[in-house]
Amino acid sequence: AYTSDGNTLFAVGEIGGSYTIYKGNNNSGTWNWSPLSPVYPTGNISDLVTSSDGGKIAITYSSQKFIYISTDGGSNWTNTFAPVFDWVSITGSSDLTTLVSSDGFVVYIGTFNGTWSWIAQNLAFLSGKPIVTCSSDGIKLALAVESYPIYTGINNNGTGTWTATTTPNNIPWYSIIYSSDGTTIAAGTKTIN
């Protein structure tokens, strides 16, 4: 996950079953990396997203089934008390007051207003584990699932409506991202033989 100026990058590394979040800073073309403080609980971190300035970081766990957020650049972490799922993907608004996370047939939209509240979006029309993205204001949504067209949606106060785009439905989608204004979507695929 990049900050908006492109000079800070966050990534998750796994060695021997131990997951660590690393922060990279671009110093005149040379990247310097350092691990962030351990987070609780330890386990399989499946995805992360940062605010545009890198001051906030949210992470999902696939095995421990939590979503945690840091509001001080990774020094301290708080449970958002999202529902318990095997989380696959997470995205958020530029200030991370809106989070969107997915697991299987469900996308949850979380909104922070002193405390976190979560609303489910049922994706029973899909089979698989969607990868999600959103515009910088958290309003425009998109998701990609292997062998389905890309879907776009609108976050309307925590509820979403989804529409299939005209992308092919036989593509093994692997990643997806929105431009900050929500006018452009880029999606990556696995190798196609």
C-alpha positions in Angstrom: 0.0 0.0 0.0 1.4 3.4 -1.1 0.9 6.8 0.4 -0.5 9.4 -2.0 2.9 11.0 -2.5 4.5 7.7 -3.5 7.3 8.0 -1.0 6.1 5.6 1.7 5.2 2.0 1.1 3.7 -0.6 3.5 4.0 -4.4 2.8 3.4 -7.6 4.7 6.2 -10.2 4.8 6.0 -13.8 6.0 8.9 -15.9 7.2 8.4 -19.3 8.7 4.7 -18.6 9.5 5.4 -15.3 11.2 3.9 -12.2 9.6 5.4 -8.8 9.9 4.4 -5.4 8.5 7.3 -3.4 6.9 7.4 0.3 6.2 9.6 1.5 3.3 10.7 5.1 2.8 11.9 6.5 -0.5 15.1 8.5 0.1 16.1 9.9 -3.3 15.4 6.7 -5.1 16.8 4.4 -2.4 14.2 2.5 -0.4 14.9 2.0 3.3 12.8 -0.7 5.1 12.0 -1.3 8.8 9.5 -3.5 10.6 6.6 -2.0 12.5 5.9 -2.9 16.0 4.3 -6.3 16.6 0.5 -6.2 16.3 -2.0 -8.2 18.3 -3.0 -10.9 17.6 -0.1 -12.4 15.7 -1.2 -14.5 12.8 -2.0 -14.6 9.1 -2.3 -11.0 7.9 -4.2 -11.2 4.6 -4.2 -7.6 3.5 -3.6 -4.0 4.5 -4.6 -0.5 3.5 -3.2 2.9 4.6 -4.5 6.4 4.7 -3.2 8.8 2.1 -0.6 10.2 4.5 0.4 6.8 6.0 -0.7 7.9 9.5 -3.4 5.2 9.6 -3.1 1.5 8.7 -5.8 -1.1 8.7 -5.1 -4.9 8.5 -7.1 -8.0 8.0 -6.5 -11.5 9.3 -7.4 -14.6 7.4 -7.0 -17.0 10.3 -7.6 -14.9 13.4 -10.6 -13.2 11.7 -10.1 -9.7 13.0 -9.7 -6.3 11.5 -7.3 -4.0 13.3 -6.4 -0.3 12.8 -3.6 1.9 13.8 -4.0 5.7 13.9 -0.4 6.5 14.8 1.5 4.9 11.9 1.7 1.4 13.3 2.8 2.0 16.9 -0.5 1.0 18.5 -3.4 -1.1 17.3 -7.1 -1.3 18.0 -9.7 -3.9 17.2 -12.5 -2.5 15.0 -14.8 -5.2 16.2 -15.8 -6.2 12.7 -17.7 -9.4 12.3 -15.7 -12.6 12.6 -14.8 -13.8 9.1 -11.8 -15.2 7.2 -11.0 -11.8 5.7 -9.4 -11.7 2.2 -9.2 -8.1 1.2 -9.5 -4.6 2.6 -9.7 -1.1 1.2 -10.7 2.3 2.6 -11.2 6.0 2.1 -8.2 8.2 2.1 -8.6 9.0 5.8 -9.7 5.4 6.7 -12.9 6.5 8.4 -14.6 4.1 5.9 -13.3 0.6 5.5 -14.5 -2.0 3.0 -13.5 -5.7 3.5 -14.5 -8.9 1.9 -14.8 -12.6 2.7 -16.4 -15.1 0.4 -20.0 -14.1 -0.3 -20.0 -11.0 1.9 -18.6 -7.5 1.7 -18.7 -5.4 4.9 -18.6 -1.6 4.9 -17.3 -0.2 8.2 -17.9 3.5 9.2 -16.1 5.3 12.0 -18.0 7.9 14.0 -16.4 7.6 17.4 -16.8 3.8 17.2 -16.9 1.4 14.3 -20.2 0.2 12.8 -20.4 -2.5 10.1 -23.1 -3.3 7.6 -23.1 -6.5 5.4 -23.5 -6.5 1.7 -24.6 -10.0 0.5 -22.9 -11.2 -2.6 -24.8 -14.4 -3.1 -24.7 -13.9 -6.8 -20.9 -14.6 -6.7 -18.9 -17.7 -5.9 -15.4 -17.0 -4.7 -13.5 -14.5 -2.6 -13.8 -11.0 -3.9 -11.0 -8.4 -3.8 -12.3 -4.9 -3.1 -11.3 -1.3 -3.8 -12.9 2.1 -3.4 -12.4 5.7 -4.4 -10.7 8.1 -1.9 -14.0 9.3 -0.5 -15.1 5.7 0.1 -18.3 6.2 -2.0 -17.4 4.4 -5.3 -16.8 0.6 -4.8 -15.5 -2.1 -7.1 -14.7 -5.8 -6.7 -13.1 -8.5 -8.7 -13.7 -12.3 -8.4 -12.0 -14.9 -10.5 -14.1 -16.0 -13.5 -16.7 -13.2 -13.0 -16.9 -9.7 -14.6 -15.7 -6.8 -12.4 -18.5 -5.3 -10.4 -18.9 -1.6 -9.4 -21.0 -0.3 -6.6 -22.0 2.7 -4.6 -21.6 3.1 -0.8 -24.8 4.7 0.3 -24.4 5.3 4.0 -23.1 1.8 4.6 -25.2 -0.1 2.1 -24.0 -1.0 -1.4 -25.6 -1.7 -4.7 -23.6 -3.7 -7.3 -23.6 -3.7 -11.1 -21.6 -6.0 -13.4 -19.3 -4.2 -15.9 -18.6 -5.4 -19.4 -15.3 -6.9 -18.6 -14.9 -10.6 -19.6 -16.2 -13.1 -17.1 -13.5 -15.7 -17.7 -10.5 -13.8 -16.3 -8.6 -15.0 -13.3 -8.6 -11.6 -11.5 -5.9 -11.2 -8.9 -5.9 -7.5 -7.9 -8.0 -4.4 -8.4 -7.6 -0.7 -7.6 -9.6 2.5 -8.2 -8.2 5.9 -9.0 -8.8 8.4 -6.2 -11.7 10.1 -8.0 -13.3 6.8 -8.9 -13.2 7.3 -12.7 -10.6 4.6 -13.5 -10.2 1.0 -12.5 -7.0 -1.1 -13.0 -7.2 -4.8 -12.4 -4.5 -7.5 -12.6 -4.8 -11.2 -13.5 -3.1 -14.4 -12.8 -1.1 -15.9 -15.6 -3.3 -16.9 -18.5 -2.0 -19.9 -20.5 
